[in-house]
Amino acid sequence: WLLGIKEQLKRVKERLNNSLMLVPPLNKIIGYDLASNVSLNAYNKNISLTESCLELTSLSESDFDKYTNPKNMV
């Protein structure tokens, strides 16, 4: 039973971290056009937003995590 909850929490975290709703805070950092390209690239290639951002911008993974922290968006 507890294992099932842990697996569900893992899935929730994965889905949250790959949600396109994380892109808007990047508008202030990399601009609207590039932020929208990051989300479109992630969607089209079925990759994470982090991977897409690293592929298309000069932001580091830690910068991406800092700017797109869901806790700061609530």
C-alpha positions in Angstrom: 0.0 0.0 0.0 2.7 2.5 1.0 4.7 1.6 -2.1 1.7 2.5 -4.2 1.6 6.0 -2.7 5.3 6.5 -3.2 5.0 5.5 -6.9 2.0 7.9 -7.3 4.0 10.7 -5.7 6.9 10.0 -8.1 4.5 10.2 -11.1 3.0 13.5 -9.8 6.5 15.0 -9.4 7.4 13.9 -12.9 4.3 15.3 -14.4 4.6 18.5 -12.5 8.2 19.0 -13.6 7.3 18.4 -17.3 4.2 20.6 -17.3 4.2 23.4 -19.8 2.8 25.6 -17.1 6.4 26.1 -15.9 7.4 28.1 -18.9 5.8 31.6 -18.1 8.4 32.5 -15.5 11.1 32.1 -18.1 9.5 35.0 -20.1 11.3 37.5 -17.9 14.6 35.7 -18.2 14.9 34.6 -21.8 12.0 36.4 -23.4 8.6 35.3 -24.6 9.7 34.0 -28.0 12.5 31.8 -26.7 10.3 30.6 -23.8 7.5 29.6 -26.2 10.1 27.8 -28.4 11.3 25.9 -25.3 7.8 24.7 -24.6 7.0 23.9 -28.3 10.3 22.0 -28.6 9.6 20.0 -25.5 6.2 19.1 -26.7 7.2 18.2 -30.3 10.1 16.1 -29.2 8.4 14.6 -26.1 11.3 15.7 -23.9 11.3 17.5 -20.6 11.2 21.2 -20.4 14.6 21.1 -18.7 16.1 19.2 -21.6 14.5 21.6 -24.1 15.7 24.6 -22.2 19.3 23.2 -22.1 19.1 22.5 -25.8 17.8 25.9 -26.8 19.2 28.4 -24.3 22.3 29.2 -22.3 20.6 28.6 -19.0 22.0 25.9 -16.7 19.8 23.2 -15.2 20.1 24.8 -11.8 19.0 28.2 -13.2 16.1 26.5 -14.9 15.1 24.9 -11.6 15.4 28.1 -9.8 13.3 30.1 -12.2 10.6 27.4 -12.7 10.1 26.3 -9.1 6.4 25.5 -8.8 6.3 26.5 -5.1 7.2 30.0 -6.2 4.3 30.1 -8.7 1.6 29.3 -6.1 
